[in-house]
Amino acid sequence: MNAIIEFEAAKLTTLFSHGDILGIHMFMDQMNIPLDVQDKLYAEISALKHLDPHNVSLAIEHHGQSQLSERLTY
């Protein structure tokens, strides 16, 4: 785990503990997390029994990639 993920996990842990839903989504946008991943990450972090930076960092690493194709065709 690198320092960036540890910082992001600590920040998200603080935002979740304060219940700042708007702040959580704005911070995830700043992290450049795709929208499809933001909802999954939010749900997984919300379901954690023990909200701590280590568990949050594991969730961030688990949801590091978008599940949607980079190139959507119509």
N, CA, C and O atoms as a CHARMM CRD file, in Angstrom:
* protein
*
  296
    1    1 MET  N      0.84500  -1.16900   0.00000 PROA 1      0.00000
    2    1 MET  CA     0.00000   0.00000   0.00000 PROA 1      0.00000
    3    1 MET  C      0.89600   1.23900   0.00000 PROA 1      0.00000
    4    1 MET  O      1.87700   1.30700   0.74100 PROA 1      0.00000
    5    2 ASN  N      0.55100   2.20300  -0.82900 PROA 2      0.00000
    6    2 ASN  CA     1.39800   3.38500  -0.90000 PROA 2      0.00000
    7    2 ASN  C      0.81800   4.55400  -0.09800 PROA 2      0.00000
    8    2 ASN  O     -0.30000   4.48300   0.41300 PROA 2      0.00000
    9    3 ALA  N      1.58500   5.60300  -0.00300 PROA 3      0.00000
   10    3 ALA  CA     1.21400   6.75300   0.82500 PROA 3      0.00000
   11    3 ALA  C     -0.03200   7.45900   0.30500 PROA 3      0.00000
   12    3 ALA  O     -0.81200   7.99400   1.09300 PROA 3      0.00000
   13    4 ILE  N     -0.22800   7.46600  -0.99900 PROA 4      0.00000
   14    4 ILE  CA    -1.41200   8.13700  -1.56000 PROA 4      0.00000
   15    4 ILE  C     -2.67800   7.41500  -1.13300 PROA 4      0.00000
   16    4 ILE  O     -3.64200   8.05000  -0.70600 PROA 4      0.00000
   17    5 ILE  N     -2.68200   6.09800  -1.24300 PROA 5      0.00000
   18    5 ILE  CA    -3.87000   5.33400  -0.83300 PROA 5      0.00000
   19    5 ILE  C     -4.10300   5.47100   0.66400 PROA 5      0.00000
   20    5 ILE  O     -5.24800   5.55700   1.10700 PROA 5      0.00000
   21    6 GLU  N     -3.04400   5.49300   1.43600 PROA 6      0.00000
   22    6 GLU  CA    -3.19700   5.67800   2.88800 PROA 6      0.00000
   23    6 GLU  C     -3.80700   7.03500   3.20600 PROA 6      0.00000
   24    6 GLU  O     -4.65700   7.13500   4.09000 PROA 6      0.00000
   25    7 PHE  N     -3.37900   8.10100   2.48700 PROA 7      0.00000
   26    7 PHE  CA    -3.94800   9.42500   2.69000 PROA 7      0.00000
   27    7 PHE  C     -5.41700   9.44000   2.29000 PROA 7      0.00000
   28    7 PHE  O     -6.25700   9.96300   3.02100 PROA 7      0.00000
   29    8 GLU  N     -5.72900   8.86100   1.12000 PROA 8      0.00000
   30    8 GLU  CA    -7.12000   8.82600   0.64800 PROA 8      0.00000
   31    8 GLU  C     -8.00500   8.05500   1.62300 PROA 8      0.00000
   32    8 GLU  O     -9.13500   8.46100   1.89100 PROA 8      0.00000
   33    9 ALA  N     -7.49900   6.95200   2.14800 PROA 9      0.00000
   34    9 ALA  CA    -8.26900   6.14700   3.10300 PROA 9      0.00000
   35    9 ALA  C     -8.52600   6.92100   4.39200 PROA 9      0.00000
   36    9 ALA  O     -9.62700   6.87000   4.93900 PROA 9      0.00000
   37   10 ALA  N     -7.52000   7.63100   4.87400 PROA 10     0.00000
   38   10 ALA  CA    -7.69700   8.42300   6.09900 PROA 10     0.00000
   39   10 ALA  C     -8.73300   9.53000   5.88000 PROA 10     0.00000
   40   10 ALA  O     -9.57500   9.78100   6.74100 PROA 10     0.00000
   41   11 LYS  N     -8.66100  10.18500   4.72100 PROA 11     0.00000
   42   11 LYS  CA    -9.61700  11.26000   4.41400 PROA 11     0.00000
   43   11 LYS  C    -11.03200  10.70700   4.30100 PROA 11     0.00000
   44   11 LYS  O    -11.96800  11.28200   4.85700 PROA 11     0.00000
   45   12 LEU  N    -11.19800   9.58900   3.58400 PROA 12     0.00000
   46   12 LEU  CA   -12.52900   8.98600   3.44800 PROA 12     0.00000
   47   12 LEU  C    -13.06400   8.50000   4.79500 PROA 12     0.00000
   48   12 LEU  O    -14.25900   8.61200   5.06600 PROA 12     0.00000
   49   13 THR  N    -12.18800   7.96600   5.63000 PROA 13     0.00000
   50   13 THR  CA   -12.61400   7.53200   6.96300 PROA 13     0.00000
   51   13 THR  C    -13.16000   8.70300   7.75700 PROA 13     0.00000
   52   13 THR  O    -14.18100   8.57300   8.43300 PROA 13     0.00000
   53   14 THR  N    -12.49500   9.84000   7.68600 PROA 14     0.00000
   54   14 THR  CA   -12.96000  11.04500   8.37800 PROA 14     0.00000
   55   14 THR  C    -14.30200  11.50700   7.82300 PROA 14     0.00000
   56   14 THR  O    -15.21500  11.82500   8.58500 PROA 14     0.00000
   57   15 LEU  N    -14.42500  11.54700   6.49300 PROA 15     0.00000
   58   15 LEU  CA   -15.67400  11.99800   5.87700 PROA 15     0.00000
   59   15 LEU  C    -16.83000  11.06000   6.21600 PROA 15     0.00000
   60   15 LEU  O    -17.93700  11.52000   6.49300 PROA 15     0.00000
   61   16 PHE  N    -16.58100   9.74700   6.19700 PROA 16     0.00000
   62   16 PHE  CA   -17.63600   8.79200   6.54600 PROA 16     0.00000
   63   16 PHE  C    -18.02500   8.92000   8.01700 PROA 16     0.00000
   64   16 PHE  O    -19.20500   8.82600   8.35300 PROA 16     0.00000
   65   17 SER  N    -17.06200   9.13000   8.88200 PROA 17     0.00000
   66   17 SER  CA   -17.38100   9.24500  10.31000 PROA 17     0.00000
   67   17 SER  C    -18.19200  10.49900  10.60800 PROA 17     0.00000
   68   17 SER  O    -18.94900  10.52900  11.57900 PROA 17     0.00000
   69   18 HSD  N    -18.04000  11.54700   9.77400 PROA 18     0.00000
   70   18 HSD  CA   -18.83100  12.76500   9.92800 PROA 18     0.00000
   71   18 HSD  C    -20.15100  12.71000   9.16100 PROA 18     0.00000
   72   18 HSD  O    -20.99100  13.59700   9.31300 PROA 18     0.00000
   73   19 GLY  N    -20.34100  11.68200   8.34300 PROA 19     0.00000
   74   19 GLY  CA   -21.56900  11.54900   7.56900 PROA 19     0.00000
   75   19 GLY  C    -21.68900  12.56900   6.44400 PROA 19     0.00000
   76   19 GLY  O    -22.79900  12.92400   6.04500 PROA 19     0.00000
   77   20 ASP  N    -20.57600  13.03500   5.93700 PROA 20     0.00000
   78   20 ASP  CA   -20.54900  14.06700   4.89400 PROA 20     0.00000
   79   20 ASP  C    -20.64700  13.41800   3.51200 PROA 20     0.00000
   80   20 ASP  O    -19.63100  13.20100   2.85200 PROA 20     0.00000
   81   21 ILE  N    -21.86900  13.11000   3.07800 PROA 21     0.00000
   82   21 ILE  CA   -22.09000  12.39800   1.81900 PROA 21     0.00000
   83   21 ILE  C    -21.59900  13.20900   0.62400 PROA 21     0.00000
   84   21 ILE  O    -20.94800  12.66200  -0.26600 PROA 21     0.00000
   85   22 LEU  N    -21.90000  14.49400   0.59300 PROA 22     0.00000
   86   22 LEU  CA   -21.44500  15.33700  -0.50800 PROA 22     0.00000
   87   22 LEU  C    -19.91700  15.39600  -0.54500 PROA 22     0.00000
   88   22 LEU  O    -19.31200  15.28200  -1.61100 PROA 22     0.00000
   89   23 GLY  N    -19.30200  15.57200   0.61600 PROA 23     0.00000
   90   23 GLY  CA   -17.84600  15.60900   0.70400 PROA 23     0.00000
   91   23 GLY  C    -17.21300  14.30700   0.24300 PROA 23     0.00000
   92   23 GLY  O    -16.15600  14.31400  -0.38900 PROA 23     0.00000
   93   24 ILE  N    -17.86200  13.18400   0.56100 PROA 24     0.00000
   94   24 ILE  CA   -17.35500  11.87800   0.14600 PROA 24     0.00000
   95   24 ILE  C    -17.32300  11.79200  -1.37600 PROA 24     0.00000
   96   24 ILE  O    -16.30900  11.41000  -1.96100 PROA 24     0.00000
   97   25 HSD  N    -18.44100  12.14900  -2.01500 PROA 25     0.00000
   98   25 HSD  CA   -18.50700  12.05900  -3.47300 PROA 25     0.00000
   99   25 HSD  C    -17.58400  13.07900  -4.15000 PROA 25     0.00000
  100   25 HSD  O    -16.98800  12.78200  -5.18500 PROA 25     0.00000
  101   26 MET  N    -17.46700  14.25100  -3.58100 PROA 26     0.00000
  102   26 MET  CA   -16.56000  15.24200  -4.15700 PROA 26     0.00000
  103   26 MET  C    -15.10300  14.77400  -4.03500 PROA 26     0.00000
  104   26 MET  O    -14.30900  14.96200  -4.95700 PROA 26     0.00000
  105   27 PHE  N    -14.75700  14.16500  -2.89800 PROA 27     0.00000
  106   27 PHE  CA   -13.39200  13.67200  -2.72900 PROA 27     0.00000
  107   27 PHE  C    -13.11500  12.50700  -3.67700 PROA 27     0.00000
  108   27 PHE  O    -12.02300  12.41400  -4.23700 PROA 27     0.00000
  109   28 MET  N    -14.09300  11.62000  -3.86300 PROA 28     0.00000
  110   28 MET  CA   -13.91300  10.52800  -4.80900 PROA 28     0.00000
  111   28 MET  C    -13.74200  11.05400  -6.23300 PROA 28     0.00000
  112   28 MET  O    -12.99300  10.47600  -7.02100 PROA 28     0.00000
  113   29 ASP  N    -14.42800  12.13900  -6.56500 PROA 29     0.00000
  114   29 ASP  CA   -14.22900  12.77300  -7.87400 PROA 29     0.00000
  115   29 ASP  C    -12.80100  13.28500  -7.99400 PROA 29     0.00000
  116   29 ASP  O    -12.17400  13.12500  -9.04200 PROA 29     0.00000
  117   30 GLN  N    -12.28000  13.89700  -6.94200 PROA 30     0.00000
  118   30 GLN  CA   -10.90000  14.38500  -6.95200 PROA 30     0.00000
  119   30 GLN  C     -9.90000  13.23600  -7.04600 PROA 30     0.00000
  120   30 GLN  O     -8.79400  13.41300  -7.55700 PROA 30     0.00000
  121   31 MET  N    -10.28500  12.06500  -6.55700 PROA 31     0.00000
  122   31 MET  CA    -9.43600  10.87800  -6.65200 PROA 31     0.00000
  123   31 MET  C     -9.48500  10.27800  -8.06000 PROA 31     0.00000
  124   31 MET  O     -8.77500   9.31700  -8.35800 PROA 31     0.00000
  125   32 ASN  N    -10.32200  10.85000  -8.91400 PROA 32     0.00000
  126   32 ASN  CA   -10.50800  10.36000 -10.29200 PROA 32     0.00000
  127   32 ASN  C    -11.06300   8.93900 -10.33600 PROA 32     0.00000
  128   32 ASN  O    -10.69600   8.13800 -11.19500 PROA 32     0.00000
  129   33 ILE  N    -11.94800   8.64700  -9.39700 PROA 33     0.00000
  130   33 ILE  CA   -12.60800   7.34700  -9.39900 PROA 33     0.00000
  131   33 ILE  C    -13.79900   7.44500 -10.34300 PROA 33     0.00000
  132   33 ILE  O    -14.60900   8.36500 -10.22400 PROA 33     0.00000
  133   34 PRO  N    -13.91500   6.50100 -11.28400 PROA 34     0.00000
  134   34 PRO  CA   -15.06000   6.52100 -12.20100 PROA 34     0.00000
  135   34 PRO  C    -16.37600   6.42700 -11.42900 PROA 34     0.00000
  136   34 PRO  O    -16.43800   5.83500 -10.35200 PROA 34     0.00000
  137   35 LEU  N    -17.42700   7.02200 -12.00000 PROA 35     0.00000
  138   35 LEU  CA   -18.72200   7.07200 -11.31600 PROA 35     0.00000
  139   35 LEU  C    -19.27800   5.68900 -11.01500 PROA 35     0.00000
  140   35 LEU  O    -19.89200   5.48600  -9.96800 PROA 35     0.00000
  141   36 ASP  N    -19.07100   4.73000 -11.92100 PROA 36     0.00000
  142   36 ASP  CA   -19.59100   3.39000 -11.66400 PROA 36     0.00000
  143   36 ASP  C    -18.90200   2.73300 -10.47500 PROA 36     0.00000
  144   36 ASP  O    -19.48700   1.88000  -9.80800 PROA 36     0.00000
  145   37 VAL  N    -17.67600   3.12300 -10.21500 PROA 37     0.00000
  146   37 VAL  CA   -16.91900   2.54700  -9.09900 PROA 37     0.00000
  147   37 VAL  C    -17.24200   3.28300  -7.79600 PROA 37     0.00000
  148   37 VAL  O    -17.20300   2.68600  -6.72000 PROA 37     0.00000
  149   38 GLN  N    -17.56000   4.57800  -7.89000 PROA 38     0.00000
  150   38 GLN  CA   -17.85400   5.36000  -6.68100 PROA 38     0.00000
  151   38 GLN  C    -18.99200   4.75000  -5.87600 PROA 38     0.00000
  152   38 GLN  O    -18.90200   4.64600  -4.65200 PROA 38     0.00000
  153   39 ASP  N    -20.05800   4.34800  -6.55300 PROA 39     0.00000
  154   39 ASP  CA   -21.20400   3.77700  -5.84000 PROA 39     0.00000
  155   39 ASP  C    -20.85000   2.45600  -5.16900 PROA 39     0.00000
  156   39 ASP  O    -21.27700   2.19500  -4.04400 PROA 39     0.00000
  157   40 LYS  N    -20.07000   1.62300  -5.85400 PROA 40     0.00000
  158   40 LYS  CA   -19.65200   0.34200  -5.26600 PROA 40     0.00000
  159   40 LYS  C    -18.74300   0.56600  -4.06300 PROA 40     0.00000
  160   40 LYS  O    -18.87900  -0.09300  -3.03300 PROA 40     0.00000
  161   41 LEU  N    -17.81700   1.50500  -4.21200 PROA 41     0.00000
  162   41 LEU  CA   -16.89700   1.80600  -3.11600 PROA 41     0.00000
  163   41 LEU  C    -17.65200   2.38700  -1.92700 PROA 41     0.00000
  164   41 LEU  O    -17.38900   2.02000  -0.78100 PROA 41     0.00000
  165   42 TYR  N    -18.59300   3.29600  -2.19800 PROA 42     0.00000
  166   42 TYR  CA   -19.40000   3.89400  -1.13400 PROA 42     0.00000
  167   42 TYR  C    -20.17300   2.80700  -0.37800 PROA 42     0.00000
  168   42 TYR  O    -20.20900   2.80400   0.85200 PROA 42     0.00000
  169   43 ALA  N    -20.78800   1.89100  -1.12200 PROA 43     0.00000
  170   43 ALA  CA   -21.56300   0.82300  -0.48900 PROA 43     0.00000
  171   43 ALA  C    -20.66900  -0.09200   0.35200 PROA 43     0.00000
  172   43 ALA  O    -21.03800  -0.49000   1.45700 PROA 43     0.00000
  173   44 GLU  N    -19.50300  -0.41400  -0.17900 PROA 44     0.00000
  174   44 GLU  CA   -18.60700  -1.31200   0.56200 PROA 44     0.00000
  175   44 GLU  C    -18.08400  -0.65900   1.83900 PROA 44     0.00000
  176   44 GLU  O    -18.03000  -1.29700   2.89000 PROA 44     0.00000
  177   45 ILE  N    -17.70100   0.61100   1.74600 PROA 45     0.00000
  178   45 ILE  CA   -17.20300   1.30300   2.94500 PROA 45     0.00000
  179   45 ILE  C    -18.32500   1.48600   3.95900 PROA 45     0.00000
  180   45 ILE  O    -18.09700   1.36000   5.16200 PROA 45     0.00000
  181   46 SER  N    -19.53300   1.78000   3.48700 PROA 46     0.00000
  182   46 SER  CA   -20.67700   1.94800   4.39700 PROA 46     0.00000
  183   46 SER  C    -20.99300   0.66000   5.14500 PROA 46     0.00000
  184   46 SER  O    -21.47700   0.69700   6.27600 PROA 46     0.00000
  185   47 ALA  N    -20.72000  -0.47900   4.51500 PROA 47     0.00000
  186   47 ALA  CA   -21.04500  -1.77400   5.12300 PROA 47     0.00000
  187   47 ALA  C    -19.97500  -2.27500   6.09300 PROA 47     0.00000
  188   47 ALA  O    -20.17600  -3.29200   6.75700 PROA 47     0.00000
  189   48 LEU  N    -18.85100  -1.58300   6.18200 PROA 48     0.00000
  190   48 LEU  CA   -17.78500  -2.02300   7.08300 PROA 48     0.00000
  191   48 LEU  C    -18.24300  -1.96100   8.54000 PROA 48     0.00000
  192   48 LEU  O    -18.83600  -0.97300   8.97000 PROA 48     0.00000
  193   49 LYS  N    -17.96500  -3.01400   9.28500 PROA 49     0.00000
  194   49 LYS  CA   -18.31100  -3.02900  10.70600 PROA 49     0.00000
  195   49 LYS  C    -17.37700  -2.12400  11.49600 PROA 49     0.00000
  196   49 LYS  O    -17.80100  -1.44800  12.43400 PROA 49     0.00000
  197   50 HSD  N    -16.10700  -2.11300  11.11400 PROA 50     0.00000
  198   50 HSD  CA   -15.11000  -1.28700  11.78900 PROA 50     0.00000
  199   50 HSD  C    -14.53100  -0.32400  10.76300 PROA 50     0.00000
  200   50 HSD  O    -13.73700  -0.70900   9.90400 PROA 50     0.00000
  201   51 LEU  N    -14.93900   0.92600  10.86800 PROA 51     0.00000
  202   51 LEU  CA   -14.47600   1.94500   9.93400 PROA 51     0.00000
  203   51 LEU  C    -13.09700   2.42800  10.36700 PROA 51     0.00000
  204   51 LEU  O    -12.97000   3.24200  11.28200 PROA 51     0.00000
  205   52 ASP  N    -12.07200   1.91700   9.70100 PROA 52     0.00000
  206   52 ASP  CA   -10.71600   2.36300   9.97600 PROA 52     0.00000
  207   52 ASP  C     -9.97000   2.50400   8.65000 PROA 52     0.00000
  208   52 ASP  O    -10.35200   1.88400   7.65700 PROA 52     0.00000
  209   53 PRO  N     -8.92000   3.30500   8.62600 PROA 53     0.00000
  210   53 PRO  CA    -8.20700   3.56600   7.37400 PROA 53     0.00000
  211   53 PRO  C     -7.67800   2.30800   6.68000 PROA 53     0.00000
  212   53 PRO  O     -7.63600   2.26000   5.45000 PROA 53     0.00000
  213   54 HSD  N     -7.28000   1.30400   7.43800 PROA 54     0.00000
  214   54 HSD  CA    -6.75800   0.08700   6.81700 PROA 54     0.00000
  215   54 HSD  C     -7.83100  -0.62200   5.98900 PROA 54     0.00000
  216   54 HSD  O     -7.58400  -1.00200   4.84400 PROA 54     0.00000
  217   55 ASN  N     -9.02000  -0.80100   6.56700 PROA 55     0.00000
  218   55 ASN  CA   -10.10900  -1.45100   5.83600 PROA 55     0.00000
  219   55 ASN  C    -10.54900  -0.61900   4.64000 PROA 55     0.00000
  220   55 ASN  O    -10.87100  -1.16800   3.58700 PROA 55     0.00000
  221   56 VAL  N    -10.56500   0.69800   4.79600 PROA 56     0.00000
  222   56 VAL  CA   -10.94400   1.57800   3.69200 PROA 56     0.00000
  223   56 VAL  C     -9.90100   1.49700   2.58200 PROA 56     0.00000
  224   56 VAL  O    -10.25800   1.48600   1.40400 PROA 56     0.00000
  225   57 SER  N     -8.63300   1.44100   2.93300 PROA 57     0.00000
  226   57 SER  CA    -7.58900   1.34800   1.90900 PROA 57     0.00000
  227   57 SER  C     -7.68700   0.03300   1.13800 PROA 57     0.00000
  228   57 SER  O     -7.42000   0.00300  -0.06300 PROA 57     0.00000
  229   58 LEU  N     -8.06200  -1.04000   1.80700 PROA 58     0.00000
  230   58 LEU  CA    -8.26100  -2.30500   1.10900 PROA 58     0.00000
  231   58 LEU  C     -9.41700  -2.20800   0.12100 PROA 58     0.00000
  232   58 LEU  O     -9.34600  -2.76400  -0.97500 PROA 58     0.00000
  233   59 ALA  N    -10.47800  -1.50800   0.50200 PROA 59     0.00000
  234   59 ALA  CA   -11.61600  -1.31400  -0.39900 PROA 59     0.00000
  235   59 ALA  C    -11.20800  -0.46500  -1.60400 PROA 59     0.00000
  236   59 ALA  O    -11.62000  -0.74700  -2.72900 PROA 59     0.00000
  237   60 ILE  N    -10.40400   0.56800  -1.37400 PROA 60     0.00000
  238   60 ILE  CA    -9.93800   1.42400  -2.47100 PROA 60     0.00000
  239   60 ILE  C     -9.12300   0.59700  -3.45500 PROA 60     0.00000
  240   60 ILE  O     -9.31800   0.70200  -4.66600 PROA 60     0.00000
  241   61 GLU  N     -8.22000  -0.21900  -2.94800 PROA 61     0.00000
  242   61 GLU  CA    -7.40200  -1.04600  -3.82500 PROA 61     0.00000
  243   61 GLU  C     -8.24100  -2.07400  -4.57600 PROA 61     0.00000
  244   61 GLU  O     -7.96100  -2.37500  -5.73600 PROA 61     0.00000
  245   62 HSD  N     -9.25900  -2.60700  -3.92800 PROA 62     0.00000
  246   62 HSD  CA   -10.11800  -3.60500  -4.55500 PROA 62     0.00000
  247   62 HSD  C    -10.92600  -3.01300  -5.70900 PROA 62     0.00000
  248   62 HSD  O    -11.16100  -3.68700  -6.71300 PROA 62     0.00000
  249   63 HSD  N    -11.34600  -1.77000  -5.57100 PROA 63     0.00000
  250   63 HSD  CA   -12.18200  -1.11500  -6.58100 PROA 63     0.00000
  251   63 HSD  C    -11.38500  -0.12200  -7.41200 PROA 63     0.00000
  252   63 HSD  O    -11.90300   0.92800  -7.79200 PROA 63     0.00000
  253   64 GLY  N    -10.15900  -0.43800  -7.68800 PROA 64     0.00000
  254   64 GLY  CA    -9.28500   0.49700  -8.38400 PROA 64     0.00000
  255   64 GLY  C     -9.57000   0.70300  -9.85000 PROA 64     0.00000
  256   64 GLY  O     -9.11100   1.69200 -10.42100 PROA 64     0.00000
  257   65 GLN  N    -10.30600  -0.18700 -10.48400 PROA 65     0.00000
  258   65 GLN  CA   -10.54900  -0.08300 -11.91400 PROA 65     0.00000
  259   65 GLN  C    -12.03200  -0.02100 -12.21100 PROA 65     0.00000
  260   65 GLN  O    -12.85300  -0.60300 -11.50200 PROA 65     0.00000
  261   66 SER  N    -12.36300   0.70300 -13.28200 PROA 66     0.00000
  262   66 SER  CA   -13.74400   0.80700 -13.74400 PROA 66     0.00000
  263   66 SER  C    -14.18000  -0.51200 -14.37100 PROA 66     0.00000
  264   66 SER  O    -13.38500  -1.18500 -15.02800 PROA 66     0.00000
  265   67 GLN  N    -15.42000  -0.87500 -14.17300 PROA 67     0.00000
  266   67 GLN  CA   -15.95000  -2.06800 -14.78500 PROA 67     0.00000
  267   67 GLN  C    -16.51100  -1.80300 -16.17900 PROA 67     0.00000
  268   67 GLN  O    -16.79600  -2.74100 -16.92400 PROA 67     0.00000
  269   68 LEU  N    -16.67100  -0.51800 -16.53600 PROA 68     0.00000
  270   68 LEU  CA   -17.18300  -0.16500 -17.85700 PROA 68     0.00000
  271   68 LEU  C    -16.02900  -0.07900 -18.85100 PROA 68     0.00000
  272   68 LEU  O    -14.90100   0.26700 -18.50000 PROA 68     0.00000
  273   69 SER  N    -16.34100  -0.40000 -20.07900 PROA 69     0.00000
  274   69 SER  CA   -15.33300  -0.29400 -21.12100 PROA 69     0.00000
  275   69 SER  C    -14.93500   1.17200 -21.32300 PROA 69     0.00000
  276   69 SER  O    -15.77100   2.07300 -21.24400 PROA 69     0.00000
  277   70 GLU  N    -13.65600   1.38800 -21.58200 PROA 70     0.00000
  278   70 GLU  CA   -13.17500   2.74700 -21.81400 PROA 70     0.00000
  279   70 GLU  C    -13.78300   3.33600 -23.08000 PROA 70     0.00000
  280   70 GLU  O    -13.93200   4.55100 -23.21100 PROA 70     0.00000
  281   71 ARG  N    -14.12500   2.46400 -23.99300 PROA 71     0.00000
  282   71 ARG  CA   -14.64200   2.93400 -25.28200 PROA 71     0.00000
  283   71 ARG  C    -16.04700   2.39000 -25.48600 PROA 71     0.00000
  284   71 ARG  O    -16.22300   1.22900 -25.85700 PROA 71     0.00000
  285   72 LEU  N    -17.02400   3.21400 -25.24900 PROA 72     0.00000
  286   72 LEU  CA   -18.40600   2.80300 -25.43900 PROA 72     0.00000
  287   72 LEU  C    -18.82200   3.14800 -26.85700 PROA 72     0.00000
  288   72 LEU  O    -18.61300   4.27300 -27.31100 PROA 72     0.00000
  289   73 THR  N    -19.40400   2.19700 -27.55300 PROA 73     0.00000
  290   73 THR  CA   -19.87500   2.45100 -28.91600 PROA 73     0.00000
  291   73 THR  C    -21.38600   2.50000 -28.92900 PROA 73     0.00000
  292   73 THR  O    -22.05200   1.87600 -28.10300 PROA 73     0.00000
  293   74 TYR  N    -21.90600   3.23600 -29.85800 PROA 74     0.00000
  294   74 TYR  CA   -23.35900   3.39500 -29.95700 PROA 74     0.00000
  295   74 TYR  C    -23.88400   2.70700 -31.19400 PROA 74     0.00000
  296   74 TYR  O    -25.08800   2.73100 -31.45000 PROA 74     0.00000
